Structures are given as C-alpha cells and as structure tokens.
C-alpha cells in the first residue's frame, strides 16, 4: 500500500512539474512552498520556494492600464493569474497570454484599419453630394446680378447643405470618441429633460408631437452628459426623419437598471433591418452615413448597458438599459478604460 501511495505521489509531482501552466503553492503565511519549472520560467526566477509571495509580486509584476484580464510583468509578459484557497494556504495558477494578447491586438488593429477604410469610402460617397451642391450654391451667390429673392433661396439651400455636412461630421466624431468619455454621477431625469428641451425646435419644425413619461427622481447612473444626450437625441431625430408624427420618451427604473425608451409611430422596420441597424455604416437612407444608430449602440455599450429595437404595427421602440449607480465610489477613470474595443 505504501508503494502505491508513493507511486501516486511521484506521479502527482511529475504532473505538477511538467504542467505548462505556472503552479505555485503558498502556505498559510504566504510563503511559497511549491513552484514548478513553468513558474520559474514564466517569472524569470532561479528559485521561488521559501520566498514571500508578495515580495515576488513586487519584484516581477508591473500592472498596466490596459491589462484587462491579464497582469503585465516587468519584462513585458501578459499573465493570467487565478488563485484558489487550499485547506492550509493558497494555490496560484498562471498562464502566459502574451502571444494571445499580441494576436488579439493585431486583429483589433486590422479591424480598425478595415473600419477606417469603410469610413473613408462612406465619407467620400456621402459628403460628395452635399459638398458639390454647397459649392454650386456658393458660386451662384457670387453672381452680382442675382435677384434678392433668388439670393435668399440659394443662401437657404447652402445653409441646408452645410448643416447636413456638419451633422455627418458630428456623427463621425461622436462614434470615434464614444469610448473616451469621462464620467460622473448623473440623474437620468436631467438627461431626458435636457433632450426634451433640445429637440423642441426639430419637433416643431416637423409638425410632430413629443411626449414624455418620466419616473420619480433620483435615477442615478454613471455617465457622460454629452454622449447620453446625443444618443437619445439621435433616436428622436431619426424617428422624425423616418416620418414619425408622434414620439414618446419613457424613463423608468427597476431594481438594477435605468430604462430609457423612445417610441414612435413611424414606418415599421423590417426584421432583417433590425438585425443590422446598429452596425457601423449600415444605412437605408440615401444621404446617411450609417453611424447615427451605431453611435447610440456604442454609447450604451461604454455605459455598461445595452440597446435593443422592436418594431411592429403598434410602433417602433428603441430601449436603452443602463445600470444604476449606488453612489458609493466616484470614478476617476474614463469609460475608455472599461471598454477599449468601441472607438
């Protein structure tokens, strides 16, 4: 029986020693009692047994802002570290994610380049028409013999084209910066009331009606005023541009979330369009960049929330869900630190 136990013990030791992941066992005092060869290689150490684990951490690791699920070492490795309690001590397991992280970074870089190419193509197509029209109207305004009535008409058309260009550039900037928003504690009621006020002129000009159902204060969230205001405003103006005559903004909260819904009576959005509507550069408009609703989705995501759409004969509803804020800890970081893949 003793030989069997010894054989099993030797087998366990061999398994631990040859395990590609780093295995470190700490005693109840935080002293390293076991460290396999992978741990020595991964941490670039000649010996670990007998040393205090917190001293090894200070010597080896140098955390970076973009570590995510890994922890950086001073020699540039990215290690995924997990710990589990033992009956007397602790088990520390580490895997080297350096190559995986580098590959992921390269893939993300290629995706950004691809998005940049799509953006450039979209911009060239979308900006060319209003820019050409603006140049034509500006040229006509230079005609000294142009009647006052015609001059006023060309000026109005020029301003319309320039405003369209400004709106497209604003969409692009908002999308590009959606992951780099500084945050603070906000009351969602203030956001919705601000949107209601800012879109009043658009509603009046279109002849539509805007109503709101706002729940009781406070509805605290962590967010960026500009980003959230822009996203909700985008939902309202999109509805108006689609032909809606009645738009309703509903703000309510449950135990964990604040829920902002924008409902309109515009045309039904087909299911196949709903599936793609939040994708960058996807648009059904002849003069759209395809970034408006992508901005909304990006803003929801960096606020640790979500956005969804439902459209049928009873109306179209865009629903943004954002986690409540408990008000205990005020953050000092930006949303970009929490989500690095949006922008």
C-alpha positions in Angstrom: 0.0 0.0 0.0 2.8 2.4 0.8 4.4 1.8 -2.5 1.1 2.6 -4.3 0.9 5.9 -2.4 4.5 6.7 -3.1 3.9 6.0 -6.8 0.8 8.2 -6.9 2.7 11.0 -5.0 5.6 10.8 -7.5 3.1 10.9 -10.4 1.4 14.0 -8.9 4.7 15.7 -8.5 5.7 14.9 -12.1 2.4 16.2 -13.4 2.8 19.5 -11.5 6.4 19.8 -12.7 5.5 19.2 -16.3 2.3 21.3 -16.3 2.8 24.1 -18.9 0.9 26.5 -16.6 2.7 28.0 -13.7 1.8 26.3 -10.4 2.7 27.9 -7.1 1.5 26.8 -3.7 1.6 29.2 -0.7 1.5 28.1 2.9 -0.7 29.9 5.5 1.9 32.6 5.9 2.1 33.4 2.3 5.4 31.7 1.8 6.0 29.7 -1.4 6.2 26.0 -0.6 5.9 24.6 -4.2 6.8 26.1 -7.6 7.1 24.2 -10.8 9.5 24.8 -13.6 6.9 26.7 -15.6 6.6 29.2 -12.7 10.3 29.7 -12.6 10.5 30.3 -16.4 7.4 32.4 -16.6 8.5 34.7 -13.8 12.1 34.6 -14.9 13.4 33.4 -11.5 16.1 31.0 -10.4 14.3 30.0 -7.2 10.9 30.7 -5.6 10.5 28.2 -2.8 10.9 29.8 0.6 10.2 33.3 -0.6 7.3 35.5 0.3 4.8 35.7 -2.5 4.0 39.4 -2.0 7.8 40.2 -2.4 7.8 38.2 -5.7 4.8 40.2 -6.9 6.5 43.5 -6.2 9.7 42.3 -8.0 8.1 40.7 -11.0 4.8 42.4 -11.9 4.2 45.9 -13.3 0.4 46.3 -13.9 -0.6 48.4 -16.9 -3.8 50.3 -17.6 -4.8 48.1 -20.5 -4.1 44.8 -18.7 -7.8 43.7 -18.7 -7.9 40.1 -17.6 -4.1 39.7 -17.5 -1.4 41.2 -15.4 1.8 42.6 -17.0 5.3 41.7 -15.8 8.3 44.0 -15.9 9.7 42.0 -18.8 6.6 42.5 -21.0 4.7 39.3 -20.4 0.9 39.2 -20.0 0.0 36.6 -17.4 -3.5 35.4 -16.5 -3.5 34.8 -12.8 -6.0 32.8 -10.8 -6.0 31.8 -7.1 -7.8 29.2 -5.1 -7.9 28.6 -1.4 -6.4 25.3 0.0 -7.0 23.7 3.4 -3.8 25.4 4.5 -2.6 28.1 2.2 -3.4 29.0 -1.4 -2.9 27.8 -4.9 -1.8 30.3 -7.6 -2.0 29.3 -11.2 -0.7 31.4 -14.1 -0.9 31.1 -17.8 1.1 33.1 -20.3 -1.3 35.1 -22.5 1.4 37.2 -24.2 1.2 35.6 -27.6 -2.6 35.5 -27.5 -2.8 39.2 -26.5 -0.4 40.2 -29.2 -2.5 38.3 -31.8 -5.7 39.9 -30.4 -4.1 43.4 -30.6 -3.1 42.7 -34.2 -6.6 41.5 -35.1 -8.1 44.6 -33.4 -5.7 46.8 -35.4 -6.7 45.2 -38.6 -10.3 45.6 -37.8 -9.7 49.3 -37.0 -8.0 49.7 -40.4 -10.9 48.0 -42.1 -13.3 50.3 -40.3 -11.2 53.2 -41.3 -11.4 52.2 -44.9 -15.1 51.7 -44.8 -15.4 55.1 -43.1 -13.3 56.8 -45.8 -15.4 55.2 -48.5 -18.6 56.2 -46.8 -17.4 59.7 -46.2 -16.3 60.1 -49.8 -19.7 59.0 -51.0 -21.9 60.8 -48.5 -20.1 64.1 -48.4 -19.5 64.5 -52.1 -23.2 65.2 -53.0 -23.9 67.9 -50.3 -20.5 69.4 -50.8 -21.0 69.7 -54.6 -24.4 71.3 -54.0 -22.9 73.7 -51.5 -20.2 74.7 -53.9 -22.8 75.3 -56.7 -25.0 77.4 -54.4 -22.0 79.4 -53.2 -21.0 80.1 -56.8 -24.4 81.4 -57.6 -24.3 83.7 -54.6 -21.2 85.3 -56.2 -23.3 86.5 -59.1 -23.8 90.2 -58.6 -26.8 90.3 -60.9 -28.7 87.6 -58.9 -32.2 88.8 -57.7 -32.6 89.2 -54.0 -35.3 86.5 -53.9 -33.0 84.0 -55.7 -30.1 85.0 -53.5 -32.1 84.3 -50.3 -33.2 80.9 -51.8 -29.6 79.9 -52.7 -28.4 81.0 -49.2 -31.1 78.9 -47.6 -30.1 75.9 -49.7 -26.4 76.5 -49.0 -27.0 76.5 -45.3 -29.1 73.4 -45.6 -26.2 71.5 -47.3 -23.6 72.8 -44.8 -25.8 71.8 -41.9 -26.1 68.3 -43.4 -22.3 68.1 -43.6 -22.0 69.3 -40.1 -24.4 66.6 -38.9 -22.4 63.9 -40.7 -19.1 65.1 -39.2 -20.7 65.2 -35.8 -21.9 61.6 -36.1 -18.3 60.5 -37.1 -16.7 62.4 -34.2 -19.3 61.0 -31.7 -18.7 57.5 -32.9 -14.9 57.9 -32.8 -14.9 59.3 -29.3 -17.7 57.1 -27.9 -15.2 55.0 -25.9 -13.4 58.0 -24.5 -15.9 59.8 -22.3 -15.2 61.0 -18.8 -18.0 60.0 -16.4 -19.6 61.3 -13.3 -22.7 60.6 -11.3 -25.8 61.8 -13.1 -29.6 61.8 -12.6 -31.1 60.3 -15.7 -34.1 62.5 -15.3 -31.9 65.5 -16.0 -30.7 63.8 -19.2 -34.2 63.1 -20.6 -35.4 66.6 -19.6 -32.4 68.1 -21.4 -33.2 66.1 -24.6 -36.8 67.1 -24.5 -35.7 70.7 -24.4 -33.0 70.4 -27.1 -35.2 68.7 -29.7 -38.1 71.1 -29.3 -37.2 73.1 -32.4 -36.9 69.9 -34.5 -40.3 68.7 -33.3 -41.9 72.0 -34.0 -40.4 72.3 -37.5 -41.6 68.8 -38.5 -45.1 69.2 -37.1 -44.7 66.2 -34.9 -45.6 65.7 -31.2 -43.2 64.8 -28.4 -44.5 63.5 -25.1 -42.6 62.1 -22.1 -43.3 59.8 -19.2 -40.6 60.4 -16.6 -40.4 58.5 -13.4 -39.5 60.0 -10.0 -36.1 61.3 -9.0 -33.4 60.3 -8.5 -32.3 57.7 -11.1 -28.6 57.8 -10.6 -26.3 56.5 -13.3 -22.6 56.9 -14.1 -22.3 58.6 -17.4 -21.3 61.3 -19.7 -23.9 64.1 -20.3 -22.9 64.9 -23.9 -22.7 61.3 -25.0 -26.1 60.3 -23.5 -27.8 63.4 -24.6 -26.5 62.9 -28.2 -27.6 59.3 -28.2 -31.2 59.9 -27.1 -31.5 63.0 -29.3 -30.3 60.8 -32.2 -33.2 58.3 -31.5 -35.7 61.1 -31.5 -34.4 62.9 -34.7 -34.1 59.5 -36.5 -37.8 58.8 -35.7 -38.8 62.3 -37.1 -36.7 61.8 -40.3 -38.3 58.4 -40.8 -41.7 60.0 -40.9 -43.0 59.6 -37.3 -45.6 62.2 -36.1 -45.7 61.0 -32.5 -42.7 60.3 -30.4 -42.7 59.4 -26.7 -39.8 59.2 -24.3 -40.3 56.9 -21.3 -37.9 56.9 -18.3 -38.3 54.3 -15.6 -36.1 52.2 -13.3 -36.2 48.7 -11.8 -34.0 47.3 -9.0 -30.8 47.3 -11.0 -31.3 49.4 -14.1 -32.5 52.7 -15.6 -34.6 52.1 -18.7 -34.9 54.8 -21.4 -37.4 54.0 -24.2 -38.1 56.1 -27.3 -41.3 55.0 -29.0 -42.5 56.4 -32.4 -45.3 55.7 -34.8 -43.1 55.8 -37.9 -42.9 53.1 -40.6 -42.3 49.5 -39.4 -38.7 48.5 -39.6 -38.3 45.1 -41.2 -36.8 42.3 -39.1 -33.7 42.0 -41.4 -33.0 45.7 -41.0 -33.5 45.5 -37.2 -30.7 42.9 -37.1 -28.2 45.2 -38.8 -29.5 48.6 -37.7 -26.8 49.2 -35.1 -23.9 48.2 -37.3 -21.5 51.0 -38.3 -22.0 52.2 -41.9 -25.3 50.3 -42.4 -28.0 52.7 -43.5 -31.2 52.7 -45.5 -31.1 56.4 -46.1 -29.8 57.8 -49.4 -27.9 60.6 -47.5 -26.9 58.9 -44.3 -23.5 57.8 -43.0 -24.8 54.8 -41.2 -23.2 56.0 -38.0 -26.2 57.5 -36.1 -27.5 54.3 -34.5 -24.0 52.9 -34.3 -23.2 55.8 -32.1 -26.2 55.0 -29.9 -25.1 51.4 -29.6 -21.5 52.5 -28.8 -22.7 54.9 -26.1 -24.9 52.3 -24.5 -22.1 49.8 -24.5 -19.5 52.0 -22.9 -22.0 52.9 -20.2 -22.0 49.1 -19.4 -25.6 49.0 -20.9 -27.4 47.8 -24.0 -29.7 48.9 -26.7 -32.4 47.0 -28.5 -35.2 47.7 -31.0 -38.7 46.3 -31.5 -40.8 47.3 -34.5 -44.3 46.2 -35.4 -47.7 47.7 -36.4 -48.1 49.1 -32.9 -45.0 51.2 -33.2 -41.2 51.2 -33.1 -39.4 51.2 -29.7 -35.7 51.7 -29.0 -34.9 50.7 -25.5 -31.6 51.7 -23.8 -30.8 50.0 -20.5 -28.1 51.4 -18.2 -27.1 50.1 -14.8 -28.0 52.1 -11.8 -25.2 53.7 -9.7 -25.1 53.1 -6.0 -23.3 56.3 -5.3 -20.6 54.7 -3.1 -17.4 55.2 -5.2 -16.9 58.1 -7.6 -14.8 57.0 -10.5 -11.7 58.8 -11.7 -11.2 56.9 -14.9 -12.9 57.3 -18.3 -15.2 54.8 -19.9 -12.4 54.0 -22.4 -10.7 52.2 -19.5 -13.7 49.9 -19.1 -14.2 49.2 -22.8 -11.4 49.5 -25.2 -13.0 48.0 -28.4 -15.7 50.6 -29.3 -13.8 53.5 -30.7 
